[in-house]
Amino acid sequence: MKKLLLAGAALLFAAGSAQAQGVKLTSAAAQPGGASHISASFLAEVAAAEKIATIQVQVGQVLTKTMVQVAQGKNDITASAFILNFLMSRGLGPYSGLGKEKGKVLAGNLRLLFPFHLAHFVLVSFQTSGIDSYAKLKGKRVHNGPPRGGALVTARNVIRLSSGGLSEGKGYTGKQIAWGQANSIFLDGSVDAVVRPATNPASWMPIFLAAGKLNMVSVPKKLFEGKAWQKYSHAPGNVPVLFPIKDLAHYGPNVRVISADNMFRSVANSGGSMVNKNMNKKLAKALTAAFIKNVPDLFRKTAFAKTSHFGHVADKNFNFCKAGIKFHPGAVEAWEEAGHKIIACAKP
């Protein structure tokens, strides 16, 4: 399992030896080994191979910041959680300092090349901790994301809705740290549990497993089907997640997946690779077309690519309309020429 995950990540991180036609771009991604990192690295690889552009990828970035930089034209490409586009457009949450008007303008500058699920959220603890439910996070120390990131916003909500109302600072102690140190804060005992985004399989799980047996906890069925959870899981930028726990069997016997009915429940952040609306149309189309054409290769190289919905653009999988996401005109042409339909609300 470990070999499979590491191979899936390692094969993508080289941009390729071919030199592009003088076009140099920058690209930002979040946690190493995650969907945003894989997508950025793979785009860099295929763009170089097809001599479209040379893309420098920076990993471990806080997307709330890199999205503003791309919206301002200071960087070229960023991974985006769609909930962050929604919040930026209204000057809310991590963008409250921008104000409503400036936030609306900046969000209006962002355009999508291709979407994917950034991750679904999981509660993980060592079995020795005794934490086998969200309710048992009460009084515990929990790593719930990087400072001010979109993952932090989601993790706090997942804990609150899945535990019966526990909030950071009152019900539990939240610990925030950059993604580069996210594994160590769990392994060295600084926190009792983590609530963090995960692909299936997650690149960081073998690292955790090397230190001991784990619990992976599903959102309780009763709460998940309740009004509050349903409202949240269908909110802008969110997509409900429901799959059999047998789909997690690849982790082996040292991971105990906890669910009342053998179904795993959570929420995923939909997102994608965004550029500034002023990116050259031919360049945006070429980048998107190269990515689409090579998605089968991505599936072969990365175990979680299919479950992260790469290569799909159906609104039901991403909630484009509620989040106000718009594709770049060049990307629209690339997707439609590849035989896909872009919903009208997501066209610029």
C-alpha positions as CSV (number, residue, x, y, z in Angstrom):
1,M,0.0,0.0,0.0
2,K,2.7,2.4,1.0
3,K,4.7,1.6,-2.2
4,L,1.6,2.3,-4.3
5,L,0.9,5.7,-2.8
6,L,4.5,6.9,-2.9
7,A,4.8,5.8,-6.5
8,G,1.6,7.6,-7.4
9,A,3.0,10.8,-5.9
10,A,6.6,10.5,-7.0
11,L,6.0,9.9,-10.6
12,L,4.1,13.1,-11.0
13,F,6.4,15.6,-9.3
14,A,8.8,16.0,-12.2
15,A,7.7,18.6,-14.7
16,G,9.4,16.7,-17.5
17,S,12.6,17.3,-19.5
18,A,11.0,18.9,-22.5
19,Q,11.3,22.6,-22.8
20,A,8.2,24.6,-23.5
21,Q,7.9,27.4,-26.0
22,G,9.3,30.1,-23.6
23,V,6.1,30.4,-21.6
24,K,6.9,30.2,-17.8
25,L,4.1,30.0,-15.3
26,T,3.8,29.6,-11.5
27,S,1.4,27.3,-9.8
28,A,0.4,26.9,-6.1
29,A,-0.9,23.8,-4.3
30,A,-1.8,22.9,-0.8
31,Q,-0.7,19.8,1.2
32,P,2.0,17.6,-0.3
33,G,0.6,14.4,-1.9
34,G,-3.0,15.8,-1.9
35,A,-5.2,16.3,-4.9
36,S,-4.2,19.9,-5.5
37,H,-0.5,18.9,-5.5
38,I,-1.1,16.0,-7.8
39,S,-3.1,18.1,-10.2
40,A,-0.6,20.9,-10.3
41,S,2.4,18.5,-10.8
42,F,0.6,16.6,-13.5
43,L,-0.4,19.7,-15.3
44,A,3.3,20.8,-15.2
45,E,4.3,17.5,-16.5
46,V,2.0,17.4,-19.5
47,A,2.4,21.1,-20.3
48,A,6.2,20.6,-20.5
49,A,5.8,17.3,-22.5
50,E,3.6,19.0,-25.1
51,K,5.8,22.2,-25.1
52,I,3.0,24.4,-23.9
53,A,4.6,26.0,-20.9
54,T,7.1,25.4,-18.1
55,I,5.3,25.5,-14.8
56,Q,7.0,26.0,-11.4
57,V,4.9,24.3,-8.7
58,Q,4.9,25.5,-5.1
59,V,3.5,23.1,-2.6
60,G,2.3,23.5,1.0
61,Q,0.7,26.9,0.3
62,V,-2.4,28.4,2.0
63,L,-4.9,28.7,-0.8
64,T,-6.8,31.6,0.8
65,K,-3.6,33.6,0.0
66,T,-2.7,32.2,-3.4
67,M,-6.2,32.7,-4.7
68,V,-5.9,36.4,-4.0
69,Q,-2.5,36.5,-5.7
70,V,-3.9,34.9,-8.9
71,A,-6.9,37.2,-8.8
72,Q,-4.5,40.1,-8.6
73,G,-2.4,38.8,-11.5
74,K,0.6,38.3,-9.3
75,N,0.7,34.5,-9.9
76,D,-0.6,32.4,-12.7
77,I,-2.4,29.2,-11.4
78,T,-3.7,28.2,-8.0
79,A,-5.7,25.3,-6.6
80,S,-8.9,26.6,-5.3
81,A,-11.5,25.3,-2.9
82,F,-14.8,26.5,-4.4
83,I,-16.1,27.5,-1.0
84,L,-13.2,30.1,-0.9
85,N,-14.4,31.6,-4.2
86,F,-17.8,31.9,-2.7
87,L,-16.5,33.5,0.5
88,M,-14.2,35.9,-1.4
89,S,-17.0,37.1,-3.6
90,R,-18.9,38.2,-0.4
91,G,-15.9,39.4,1.7
92,L,-16.7,36.8,4.3
93,G,-14.6,34.4,6.5
94,P,-10.9,34.6,5.7
95,Y,-11.7,37.4,3.2
96,S,-13.5,39.7,5.6
97,G,-10.5,42.0,5.5
98,L,-11.0,42.6,1.8
99,G,-14.6,43.9,2.2
100,K,-17.5,43.0,0.1
101,E,-16.8,45.2,-2.9
102,K,-13.1,44.3,-3.3
103,G,-13.8,40.6,-2.6
104,K,-16.4,40.6,-5.3
105,V,-14.0,42.1,-7.9
106,L,-11.2,39.7,-7.0
107,A,-13.4,36.6,-7.1
108,G,-14.7,37.8,-10.5
109,N,-11.1,37.7,-11.8
110,L,-10.8,33.9,-11.2
111,R,-11.6,31.4,-13.9
112,L,-11.5,27.6,-13.8
113,L,-9.5,25.3,-16.0
114,F,-10.5,21.9,-14.6
115,P,-12.3,20.7,-11.4
116,F,-11.6,17.9,-8.9
117,H,-12.4,17.1,-5.3
118,L,-9.7,18.5,-3.1
119,A,-10.5,15.8,-0.4
120,H,-13.1,14.5,2.0
121,F,-12.6,15.1,5.7
122,V,-11.8,12.4,8.2
123,L,-11.2,12.0,11.9
124,V,-8.1,9.9,12.6
125,S,-6.7,8.9,16.0
126,F,-4.4,6.2,17.4
127,Q,-6.5,3.4,18.8
128,T,-4.7,3.8,22.1
129,S,-6.2,7.3,22.5
130,G,-9.7,5.8,22.9
131,I,-11.1,8.4,20.5
132,D,-13.6,6.5,18.4
133,S,-16.3,9.1,17.8
134,Y,-16.5,12.9,17.2
135,A,-18.1,13.3,20.6
136,K,-15.0,12.0,22.3
137,L,-13.0,15.0,21.0
138,K,-14.4,16.8,24.0
139,G,-11.5,18.2,26.0
140,K,-8.9,16.9,23.5
141,R,-6.2,18.6,21.4
142,V,-7.1,18.4,17.7
143,H,-5.1,19.3,14.7
144,N,-7.7,20.8,12.4
145,G,-5.8,22.5,9.6
146,P,-3.3,25.3,8.7
147,P,-3.8,28.8,10.1
148,R,-6.7,30.6,8.3
149,G,-7.0,28.0,5.5
150,G,-10.2,26.7,3.9
151,A,-9.4,23.3,5.4
152,L,-9.6,24.8,8.8
153,V,-13.0,26.3,8.2
154,T,-14.3,23.0,7.0
155,A,-12.7,20.9,9.8
156,R,-14.3,23.2,12.4
157,N,-17.7,22.8,10.9
158,V,-17.3,19.0,10.5
159,I,-16.4,18.6,14.2
160,R,-19.2,20.9,15.3
161,L,-21.9,19.1,13.2
162,S,-20.6,15.6,13.9
163,S,-20.1,15.9,17.7
164,G,-23.3,17.4,18.9
165,G,-21.9,21.0,18.9
166,L,-18.3,21.0,20.1
167,S,-16.6,24.2,19.1
168,E,-12.9,25.1,19.2
169,G,-11.8,26.8,22.4
170,K,-14.9,25.6,24.3
171,G,-15.4,21.9,23.5
172,Y,-11.8,21.1,22.4
173,T,-8.4,22.7,21.8
174,G,-7.6,23.3,18.2
175,K,-4.1,23.2,16.9
176,Q,-3.2,24.8,13.6
177,I,0.1,24.3,11.7
178,A,1.3,24.5,8.1
179,W,0.8,21.4,6.0
180,G,4.5,20.7,6.0
181,Q,4.4,20.0,9.7
182,A,1.0,18.4,9.8
183,N,2.3,14.8,10.1
184,S,4.8,15.5,12.9
185,I,2.2,17.3,15.1
186,F,0.2,14.0,15.2
187,L,3.2,11.6,15.4
188,D,4.9,13.4,18.3
189,G,1.8,13.4,20.5
190,S,1.3,17.2,20.4
191,V,-2.4,16.4,19.5
192,D,-4.7,13.6,20.4
193,A,-6.4,13.4,17.0
194,V,-6.6,15.0,13.6
195,V,-9.6,16.1,11.5
196,R,-8.1,16.8,8.1
197,P,-8.7,16.4,4.4
198,A,-8.0,13.0,2.8
199,T,-8.0,11.5,-0.6
200,N,-8.8,7.8,-0.9
201,P,-6.2,6.5,-0.4
202,A,-4.5,9.3,1.5
203,S,-0.7,9.7,1.0
204,W,-0.2,10.5,4.7
205,M,-1.9,7.4,6.1
206,P,1.1,5.0,5.7
207,I,3.2,7.5,7.7
208,F,0.6,7.4,10.5
209,L,0.3,3.6,10.3
210,A,4.0,3.2,10.8
211,A,3.6,4.6,14.3
212,G,0.6,2.5,15.4
213,K,-2.9,1.2,14.9
214,L,-5.5,3.8,13.9
215,N,-9.2,4.7,14.1
216,M,-10.8,6.4,11.1
217,V,-14.2,7.7,12.1
218,S,-17.3,8.3,9.9
219,V,-19.8,11.1,10.5
220,P,-22.7,9.4,12.5
221,K,-25.5,8.4,10.2
222,K,-28.3,10.0,12.2
223,L,-26.5,13.4,12.2
224,F,-25.5,13.1,8.5
225,E,-29.1,12.6,7.5
226,G,-30.3,15.5,9.7
227,K,-31.3,18.9,8.5
228,A,-28.1,20.7,9.7
229,W,-25.7,18.2,8.0
230,Q,-27.7,18.0,4.8
231,K,-27.7,21.8,4.5
232,Y,-24.0,22.0,5.1
233,S,-23.0,19.2,2.8
234,H,-24.9,20.8,-0.1
235,A,-23.7,24.3,0.7
236,P,-21.6,26.2,-1.9
237,G,-18.3,24.4,-2.5
238,N,-19.4,21.3,-0.6
239,V,-20.4,17.8,-1.8
240,P,-21.7,15.0,0.4
241,V,-19.6,11.8,0.5
242,L,-21.1,8.4,1.1
243,F,-19.3,5.1,0.2
244,P,-19.0,1.6,1.6
245,I,-16.2,1.2,4.2
246,K,-14.9,-1.8,2.2
247,D,-13.5,0.9,-0.2
248,L,-11.1,1.7,2.6
249,A,-9.9,-1.9,3.0
250,H,-6.7,-1.2,1.2
251,Y,-5.4,0.4,4.4
252,G,-5.2,-3.1,6.0
253,P,-6.2,-4.5,9.4
254,N,-4.4,-1.9,11.4
255,V,-7.0,0.7,10.5
256,R,-10.3,0.4,12.2
257,V,-13.0,2.2,10.2
258,I,-15.8,3.2,12.6
259,S,-19.3,3.3,11.2
260,A,-22.7,2.1,12.5
261,D,-23.8,0.5,9.2
262,N,-20.6,-0.1,7.1
263,M,-21.0,3.1,5.2
264,F,-18.5,6.0,5.4
265,R,-19.9,9.5,5.5
266,S,-18.3,12.8,5.2
267,V,-18.1,16.0,3.1
268,A,-15.8,16.8,0.3
269,N,-14.5,20.2,-0.8
270,S,-15.0,20.6,-4.5
271,G,-12.3,22.7,-6.2
272,G,-10.1,23.0,-9.1
273,S,-7.2,24.8,-10.9
274,M,-7.9,28.5,-11.3
275,V,-6.3,31.2,-13.4
276,N,-6.8,34.9,-13.9
277,K,-9.6,35.7,-16.4
278,N,-7.0,37.6,-18.4
279,M,-4.9,34.5,-19.2
280,N,-4.5,34.1,-22.9
281,K,-7.4,32.1,-24.3
282,K,-5.2,29.9,-26.5
283,L,-2.9,29.2,-23.5
284,A,-5.8,28.3,-21.2
285,K,-7.3,26.0,-23.9
286,A,-4.0,24.3,-24.5
287,L,-3.3,23.7,-20.8
288,T,-6.9,22.3,-20.3
289,A,-6.8,20.2,-23.4
290,A,-3.5,18.6,-22.5
291,F,-4.8,17.8,-19.0
292,I,-8.0,16.2,-20.3
293,K,-6.2,14.2,-22.9
294,N,-3.8,12.7,-20.3
295,V,-6.3,12.0,-17.6
296,P,-6.1,8.2,-18.3
297,D,-2.3,8.4,-17.6
298,L,-3.1,10.3,-14.3
299,F,-5.4,7.4,-13.3
300,R,-2.6,4.9,-13.9
301,K,-0.1,6.9,-11.9
302,T,-2.3,8.0,-8.9
303,A,-4.5,5.7,-6.9
304,F,-6.9,8.3,-5.8
305,A,-7.4,10.2,-9.1
306,K,-10.7,8.5,-10.0
307,T,-12.3,9.0,-6.6
308,S,-11.3,12.6,-6.7
309,H,-13.4,13.0,-9.9
310,F,-10.6,14.2,-12.2
311,G,-11.8,14.3,-15.8
312,H,-15.4,15.1,-14.9
313,V,-17.4,18.4,-15.1
314,A,-20.9,17.4,-14.1
315,D,-22.4,20.0,-11.8
316,K,-23.8,17.4,-9.4
317,N,-20.2,16.4,-8.5
318,F,-19.0,20.0,-7.9
319,N,-21.8,22.4,-7.1
320,F,-20.5,25.0,-9.6
321,C,-23.7,27.0,-9.6
322,K,-24.1,27.5,-5.9
323,A,-20.5,28.6,-5.6
324,G,-20.6,31.0,-8.6
325,I,-17.7,29.3,-10.4
326,K,-16.9,30.3,-14.0
327,F,-14.7,28.4,-16.4
328,H,-12.2,30.2,-18.5
329,P,-13.5,30.6,-22.1
330,G,-10.5,28.6,-23.4
331,A,-11.2,25.8,-20.9
332,V,-14.9,25.7,-22.0
333,E,-13.7,25.1,-25.6
334,A,-11.3,22.4,-24.5
335,W,-13.9,20.5,-22.5
336,E,-16.6,20.8,-25.1
337,E,-14.3,19.7,-27.9
338,A,-13.5,16.7,-25.7
339,G,-17.2,15.8,-25.6
340,H,-18.1,17.2,-22.2
341,K,-21.0,19.6,-21.4
342,I,-20.4,22.6,-19.3
343,I,-23.5,23.7,-17.4
344,A,-24.7,27.2,-18.5
345,C,-24.2,28.8,-15.1
346,A,-20.5,28.0,-15.2
347,K,-19.8,29.6,-18.5
348,P,-18.3,33.1,-18.5
